[in-house]
């Protein structure tokens, strides 16, 4: 839990961070992931793998695009995760019945067993996290997080896949400029006659 320790250090110069929702959410996420890792132990499925397995269990036959929307994991990361989870035997991929161009995923018996084994530990991790704040604030925290996510979706906050496309679209332009700046100009060599 090294990422979350700072209670004994001077807080001078941190008021701006203490008021930054994005910074506080990042710190809270680090704390949650540390607790999750502690509860589940070494070699367990990750928190994001748990989210994917739980989403697939709730909606068997989801396409990977649907999983992006439900889990908030960006498209390329989810595609890589799904591929690794297929290799591990947790998921199986097949053509979607709704759209022959799309891949759908479903749980394997091993995926269901991994999810069933992780579920009580995930509940313990969530309970442990919520015990860090007063009982009266627990429901407000969860409700506030849900409201924040819904509001972001309602106002058209960029979906993970849109952000990914924007980043990829900008990257080649920057890379081209960097390449041009770094490449030494080639000197024309005269052929000896």
Backbone bond lengths (Angstrom), bond angles and torsions (degrees), N, CA, C in turn:
res aa  C-N    CA-C-N  psi(-1)  N-CA   C-N-CA  omega(-1)  CA-C   N-CA-C  phi
1 X - - - 1.438 - - 1.525 111.80 -
2 X 1.289 116.92 28.69 1.456 121.83 -176.70 1.525 112.24 -60.60
3 X 1.321 117.43 -31.38 1.454 120.63 -176.70 1.522 112.58 -69.22
4 X 1.328 118.31 -21.14 1.445 120.60 -174.24 1.518 113.39 -105.06
5 X 1.324 118.97 -2.49 1.458 121.06 -178.47 1.524 109.92 -85.44
6 X 1.308 116.69 124.68 1.452 121.11 172.97 1.516 110.67 -167.10
7 X 1.333 117.16 11.85 1.460 121.12 -175.13 1.524 112.93 -62.03
8 X 1.327 117.86 -36.60 1.450 120.76 -174.61 1.532 112.82 -88.40
9 X 1.296 117.81 -7.95 1.457 120.87 -179.21 1.527 109.57 -82.81
10 X 1.299 115.33 156.09 1.462 120.69 178.26 1.516 109.78 -60.07
11 X 1.310 116.10 138.43 1.459 121.07 179.78 1.523 110.44 -97.71
12 X 1.315 116.78 8.82 1.455 121.12 178.40 1.535 109.28 -61.60
13 X 1.321 115.66 131.46 1.455 119.85 178.63 1.516 113.91 87.04
14 X 1.343 118.86 1.72 1.458 121.31 -178.26 1.531 115.13 -104.90
15 X 1.331 120.77 -1.59 1.468 118.51 -177.28 1.524 113.64 -53.38
16 X 1.325 118.04 -37.67 1.464 119.90 179.60 1.523 110.51 -63.50
17 X 1.328 117.45 -40.12 1.464 120.41 178.65 1.521 111.09 -70.33
18 X 1.321 116.84 -36.23 1.469 120.41 179.51 1.518 112.34 -66.67
19 X 1.328 117.09 -14.36 1.468 121.27 179.33 1.528 111.84 -109.60
20 X 1.316 117.05 2.56 1.463 121.48 -177.38 1.521 110.44 -92.17
21 X 1.344 118.08 109.94 1.468 119.51 179.79 1.528 112.72 -57.93
22 X 1.327 117.64 -39.17 1.471 119.06 -178.22 1.526 110.51 -66.47
23 X 1.324 117.03 -40.82 1.466 119.90 177.76 1.522 110.71 -65.84
24 X 1.326 116.87 -44.18 1.467 120.73 -178.83 1.527 110.90 -65.37
25 X 1.326 117.59 -39.33 1.464 120.20 176.57 1.527 110.70 -63.78
26 X 1.325 116.63 -40.16 1.467 120.44 177.89 1.528 110.15 -62.04
27 X 1.325 117.22 -45.79 1.470 121.23 179.33 1.529 110.39 -63.31
28 X 1.342 116.84 -41.88 1.457 120.23 179.19 1.530 110.51 -64.50
29 X 1.333 117.21 -38.85 1.460 121.04 177.18 1.523 110.41 -62.11
30 X 1.326 117.60 -44.10 1.461 120.50 178.57 1.527 110.64 -59.66
31 X 1.319 116.18 -42.87 1.461 120.74 178.21 1.527 110.17 -62.21
32 X 1.322 116.64 -46.18 1.464 121.16 -179.80 1.535 111.14 -61.40
33 X 1.324 117.28 -43.01 1.462 120.65 179.98 1.528 111.48 -66.86
34 X 1.336 116.76 -37.32 1.469 120.47 176.73 1.524 110.63 -62.87
35 X 1.329 116.21 -44.19 1.469 120.52 179.76 1.530 109.94 -65.71
36 X 1.334 116.75 -42.88 1.469 121.24 178.37 1.527 110.16 -58.05
37 X 1.328 116.64 -48.54 1.472 121.21 -178.93 1.523 110.55 -62.19
38 X 1.317 117.05 -39.06 1.467 121.33 179.03 1.526 110.95 -66.03
39 X 1.312 117.32 -42.75 1.469 121.33 -178.46 1.527 111.67 -69.83
40 X 1.318 117.29 -41.44 1.464 119.90 -175.03 1.520 113.14 -85.68
41 X 1.304 117.34 -27.80 1.459 120.19 177.15 1.512 113.87 84.89
42 X 1.318 113.82 175.16 1.464 122.39 -177.32 1.530 109.84 -68.22
43 X 1.322 115.70 138.81 1.461 121.03 175.56 1.524 114.86 83.79
44 X 1.329 117.21 -1.48 1.472 120.29 179.53 1.524 110.03 -78.95
45 X 1.312 116.20 167.88 1.458 119.69 174.44 1.526 108.20 -65.37
46 X 1.325 115.84 149.53 1.465 120.49 179.88 1.522 109.94 -77.13
47 X 1.325 115.25 169.02 1.458 119.96 179.48 1.530 109.98 -61.78
48 X 1.325 118.24 -40.05 1.467 120.46 179.30 1.524 111.49 -70.35
49 X 1.337 117.80 -35.35 1.460 119.55 174.98 1.524 109.74 -64.27
50 X 1.335 116.33 -39.98 1.465 120.04 176.46 1.526 109.62 -58.71
51 X 1.340 117.30 -46.07 1.462 121.32 -179.68 1.526 111.18 -59.59
52 X 1.332 117.36 -42.25 1.464 121.04 179.47 1.524 110.31 -65.31
53 X 1.331 116.99 -47.89 1.468 120.21 -179.92 1.532 111.24 -61.27
54 X 1.335 117.04 -41.76 1.467 120.49 179.74 1.528 111.00 -65.65
55 X 1.331 117.05 -39.70 1.464 120.48 178.67 1.524 111.09 -66.14
56 X 1.334 116.51 -41.27 1.469 120.26 179.24 1.530 110.12 -66.74
57 X 1.325 116.87 -39.82 1.467 119.67 178.21 1.529 110.64 -62.03
58 X 1.333 116.80 -41.75 1.465 121.18 -178.06 1.526 112.01 -70.93
59 X 1.333 116.68 -29.34 1.471 121.13 -176.42 1.524 109.05 -137.16
60 X 1.296 117.15 70.76 1.472 122.46 -177.28 1.527 110.19 -54.22
61 X 1.335 116.42 134.31 1.457 121.48 178.10 1.520 113.76 88.68
62 X 1.339 117.64 14.84 1.463 120.70 176.32 1.520 110.62 -61.90
63 X 1.314 115.56 146.43 1.459 118.42 171.30 1.526 107.70 -80.88
64 X 1.307 116.28 164.59 1.456 119.58 177.85 1.526 110.49 -64.62
65 X 1.320 118.02 -31.72 1.469 121.35 175.61 1.522 110.40 -63.14
66 X 1.331 116.74 -41.87 1.465 120.53 177.00 1.525 110.48 -62.43
67 X 1.321 116.48 -40.34 1.470 120.32 179.57 1.525 111.56 -63.82
68 X 1.319 117.35 -36.12 1.466 121.37 176.39 1.528 109.05 -59.44
69 X 1.331 116.29 -47.11 1.467 120.95 -178.54 1.528 111.64 -64.63
70 X 1.305 117.48 -42.30 1.466 121.61 -176.00 1.521 112.19 -73.41
71 X 1.323 117.21 -42.60 1.462 120.25 -173.44 1.528 113.62 -91.90
72 X 1.333 117.72 -22.10 1.453 120.27 -176.35 1.521 113.38 79.62
73 X 1.312 117.07 6.84 1.470 121.47 178.09 1.527 107.37 -83.75
74 X 1.331 117.15 132.58 1.454 118.79 -176.36 1.535 111.17 -64.02
75 X 1.315 114.03 157.54 1.470 122.21 -171.44 1.530 113.34 -56.06
76 X 1.320 118.02 -49.53 1.469 118.93 -175.50 1.525 111.03 -69.62
77 X 1.333 117.50 -38.25 1.467 120.17 177.29 1.517 109.68 -64.23
78 X 1.328 116.53 -43.74 1.460 119.64 -179.50 1.522 111.11 -64.73
79 X 1.320 117.14 -39.17 1.468 120.03 178.36 1.526 110.52 -62.58
80 X 1.338 116.65 -43.51 1.471 120.43 177.07 1.528 111.18 -63.81
81 X 1.337 116.04 -43.70 1.468 120.03 178.96 1.525 110.86 -61.14
82 X 1.332 115.62 -46.98 1.464 119.57 -179.20 1.525 110.42 -60.42
83 X 1.322 117.26 -42.58 1.468 120.31 179.11 1.532 110.71 -60.42
84 X 1.340 116.43 -44.78 1.475 119.66 178.97 1.536 111.22 -66.34
85 X 1.324 116.75 -37.40 1.468 120.52 -179.75 1.528 110.94 -70.40
86 X 1.324 116.56 -29.10 1.470 120.80 175.33 1.524 109.35 -69.73
87 X 1.338 116.49 -45.31 1.465 120.92 178.05 1.532 110.54 -59.87
88 X 1.323 117.08 -39.08 1.473 121.47 179.22 1.530 112.17 -74.32
89 X 1.333 116.45 -9.55 1.457 120.08 178.99 1.519 114.10 83.72
90 X 1.347 117.90 17.93 1.463 120.93 179.85 1.522 112.35 -87.96
91 X 1.332 115.66 -30.05 1.467 121.88 -179.84 1.519 108.85 -129.80
92 X 1.319 114.93 159.68 1.459 120.04 169.48 1.518 107.73 -129.97
93 X 1.325 115.33 144.47 1.461 121.89 -176.88 1.517 108.92 -108.44
94 X 1.312 114.68 142.32 1.468 120.99 175.48 1.519 108.33 -152.53
95 X 1.312 116.49 166.59 1.465 120.63 179.34 1.524 108.84 -68.91
96 X 1.318 115.30 139.32 1.466 120.97 178.10 1.517 109.80 -68.00
97 X 1.310 116.52 139.90 1.462 120.11 176.44 1.526 110.80 -75.05
98 X 1.355 116.64 -24.69 1.462 120.88 179.99 1.528 112.40 -82.31
99 X 1.341 116.50 -30.24 1.459 121.00 -177.06 1.529 108.06 -146.80
100 X 1.322 116.10 106.87 1.469 121.18 -175.45 1.524 112.81 -62.99
101 X 1.332 117.35 -17.10 1.459 120.27 178.60 1.519 112.35 -82.16
102 X 1.333 116.47 -16.62 1.470 121.03 -174.00 1.521 111.48 -101.41
103 X 1.338 114.61 149.72 1.458 120.60 173.18 1.516 109.66 -92.54
104 X 1.314 115.67 136.17 1.459 121.44 173.92 1.522 106.86 -111.37
105 X 1.316 116.19 156.58 1.459 120.26 179.46 1.513 109.64 -127.78
106 X 1.312 114.47 152.02 1.453 120.69 175.30 1.524 108.82 -142.97
107 X 1.324 114.52 160.53 1.459 120.37 -179.37 1.518 110.86 -74.86
108 X 1.301 115.30 143.34 1.459 121.19 169.18 1.531 106.06 -92.62
109 X 1.310 116.39 174.24 1.470 119.40 175.60 1.531 110.21 -61.07
110 X 1.338 116.41 -38.73 1.469 120.41 178.71 1.533 110.70 -66.39
111 X 1.323 116.98 -37.61 1.465 121.16 177.64 1.514 111.53 -65.00
112 X 1.329 115.61 -42.30 1.469 120.45 178.13 1.529 110.06 -64.77
113 X 1.325 117.17 -40.41 1.468 121.03 178.87 1.527 110.78 -65.48
114 X 1.341 117.03 -41.67 1.469 120.65 178.50 1.520 110.74 -63.72
115 X 1.315 116.39 -41.83 1.461 120.95 178.56 1.525 110.83 -65.59
116 X 1.322 116.62 -46.29 1.468 120.49 179.24 1.526 111.62 -62.00
117 X 1.336 116.43 -37.74 1.457 120.38 178.59 1.525 112.79 -70.43
118 X 1.325 116.32 -33.44 1.465 120.92 -177.40 1.528 112.89 -83.95
119 X 1.320 116.81 -26.24 1.474 120.00 -173.65 1.532 113.43 -54.93
120 X 1.348 120.72 -49.99 1.469 118.59 -179.74 1.536 112.42 -63.84
121 X 1.321 116.32 -32.30 1.466 119.50 178.84 1.526 110.71 -72.38
122 X 1.327 116.70 -35.44 1.470 120.72 176.38 1.524 109.58 -65.46
123 X 1.333 116.54 -42.38 1.466 120.10 176.91 1.527 110.66 -62.08
124 X 1.331 116.55 -39.53 1.469 120.66 177.49 1.529 110.69 -64.98
125 X 1.335 117.09 -40.08 1.466 120.79 178.68 1.531 110.15 -64.59
126 X 1.335 117.06 -43.71 1.467 120.63 178.28 1.528 110.65 -62.27
127 X 1.336 116.76 -44.11 1.463 120.83 179.71 1.527 110.56 -63.01
128 X 1.320 116.32 -42.31 1.463 121.24 179.29 1.527 111.11 -62.96
129 X 1.316 116.04 -40.33 1.463 120.90 177.63 1.527 110.70 -64.07
130 X 1.321 116.72 -47.14 1.463 120.31 -177.70 1.525 112.29 -68.49
131 X 1.322 117.73 -27.41 1.474 120.27 177.41 1.525 112.17 -65.45
132 X 1.312 117.50 -14.52 1.458 120.78 179.33 1.532 112.41 -73.97
133 X 1.336 116.86 -14.88 1.466 119.79 176.70 1.525 109.01 -120.72
134 X 1.299 115.80 163.93 1.464 120.02 -175.80 1.530 111.19 -63.26
135 X 1.297 114.87 152.44 1.464 121.90 -179.18 1.525 111.43 -55.37
136 X 1.319 116.09 -38.59 1.472 119.90 -177.26 1.519 112.72 -69.36
137 X 1.322 118.36 -20.75 1.472 121.50 -177.81 1.520 113.29 -96.45
138 X 1.314 118.04 -11.22 1.470 120.76 -173.41 1.519 112.57 -62.49
139 X 1.331 117.06 -53.04 1.467 120.00 -178.52 1.528 110.18 -65.12
140 X 1.329 116.67 -36.29 1.468 120.27 178.65 1.525 110.79 -62.78
141 X 1.317 116.83 -40.28 1.465 120.56 179.14 1.524 110.47 -62.15
142 X 1.313 116.74 -52.10 1.468 120.78 -177.59 1.529 109.98 -63.29
143 X 1.326 116.69 -43.39 1.457 121.08 179.26 1.532 110.90 -64.06
144 X 1.322 116.79 -42.03 1.460 120.82 178.68 1.516 112.39 -63.56
145 X 1.324 117.31 -39.67 1.465 120.82 177.45 1.527 110.81 -64.89
146 X 1.337 116.33 -42.86 1.473 120.11 177.03 1.529 110.40 -60.73
147 X 1.342 116.27 -45.44 1.467 120.68 179.59 1.522 111.12 -60.59
148 X 1.319 117.34 -42.12 1.458 122.01 179.66 1.528 110.89 -61.06
149 X 1.315 116.28 -44.82 1.467 120.59 179.84 1.524 110.62 -64.72
150 X 1.327 117.48 -46.91 1.475 120.86 179.57 1.525 111.16 -61.61
151 X 1.332 116.65 -43.63 1.465 120.30 -179.70 1.526 110.38 -61.98
152 X 1.313 116.86 -40.71 1.459 120.38 177.52 1.512 111.93 -62.42
153 X 1.324 116.28 -38.99 1.470 120.23 177.65 1.520 110.89 -69.76
154 X 1.342 116.55 -38.95 1.468 121.00 -177.77 1.525 112.91 -67.32
155 X 1.324 117.63 -36.67 1.465 119.91 -178.54 1.520 111.88 -87.64
156 X 1.309 115.59 3.29 1.462 118.93 176.95 1.514 113.67 80.71
157 X 1.339 116.03 32.24 1.467 118.07 174.31 1.518 107.51 -55.81
158 X 1.315 116.88 142.14 1.465 119.31 -176.68 1.532 111.20 -55.64
159 X 1.310 115.13 127.82 1.458 120.38 174.93 1.520 108.09 -70.45
160 X 1.327 117.69 154.40 1.469 119.74 -178.46 1.522 113.62 -51.64
161 X 1.337 117.35 -39.31 1.458 118.71 -177.89 1.527 111.86 -70.38
162 X 1.341 118.30 -29.80 1.458 120.41 177.25 1.523 110.49 -70.45
163 X 1.334 116.63 -40.29 1.457 120.19 176.63 1.520 110.38 -62.74
164 X 1.323 115.92 -40.75 1.462 121.15 179.72 1.527 110.43 -61.58
165 X 1.343 117.80 -44.69 1.461 121.49 179.35 1.522 110.75 -62.80
166 X 1.346 116.09 -41.27 1.461 120.13 179.55 1.519 110.60 -62.29
167 X 1.317 116.78 -44.35 1.458 121.23 179.79 1.520 110.31 -62.72
168 X 1.331 116.22 -45.38 1.468 120.00 179.97 1.522 111.34 -64.97
169 X 1.336 117.52 -36.61 1.461 120.83 -179.47 1.518 111.08 -68.04
170 X 1.340 116.33 -36.09 1.459 119.93 -179.46 1.527 112.36 -78.59
171 X 1.301 117.77 -30.21 1.455 122.18 -174.08 1.535 112.76 -60.91
172 X 1.328 119.49 -47.68 1.467 117.93 -178.83 1.531 112.91 -60.99
173 X 1.341 117.76 -37.63 1.459 120.39 179.65 1.529 109.79 -62.33
174 X 1.315 115.72 -46.33 1.462 119.97 179.43 1.524 110.58 -65.03
175 X 1.319 116.19 -40.09 1.463 120.03 -179.72 1.528 110.70 -65.11
176 X 1.329 117.22 -39.72 1.461 120.53 178.37 1.524 110.99 -62.98
177 X 1.334 116.35 -44.19 1.460 120.03 178.80 1.523 110.50 -62.42
178 X 1.322 116.86 -43.15 1.463 120.92 179.75 1.525 110.49 -64.32
179 X 1.328 116.29 -42.06 1.465 119.97 178.66 1.519 111.12 -61.26
180 X 1.329 116.89 -44.15 1.465 120.72 -179.41 1.518 110.89 -63.34
181 X 1.324 115.93 -39.25 1.466 119.88 -178.79 1.522 111.75 -69.92
182 X 1.327 117.08 -33.84 1.460 121.22 -175.46 1.521 113.90 -86.85
183 X 1.318 118.53 -25.88 1.463 121.09 -176.54 1.518 110.63 -73.60
184 X 1.317 116.21 126.16 1.471 117.95 175.35 1.522 109.00 -73.02
185 X 1.299 114.48 147.43 1.466 118.87 179.45 1.517 108.66 -70.24
186 X 1.315 115.19 133.54 1.459 120.42 179.70 1.520 109.46 -77.20
187 X 1.303 114.03 132.86 1.460 119.24 177.41 1.520 108.60 -86.58
188 X 1.295 114.12 139.64 1.450 118.87 177.84 1.524 108.07 -76.14
189 X 1.285 114.84 127.27 1.465 120.10 179.53 1.532 108.72 -94.16
190 X 1.311 112.89 134.86 1.459 117.69 177.97 1.520 107.51 -88.16
191 X 1.287 113.51 134.32 1.450 118.64 178.36 1.524 109.02 -77.83
192 X 1.306 114.03 133.93 1.463 118.57 176.97 1.510 108.59 -75.85
193 X 1.306 115.88 135.02 1.455 119.11 -177.49 1.498 110.92 -93.50
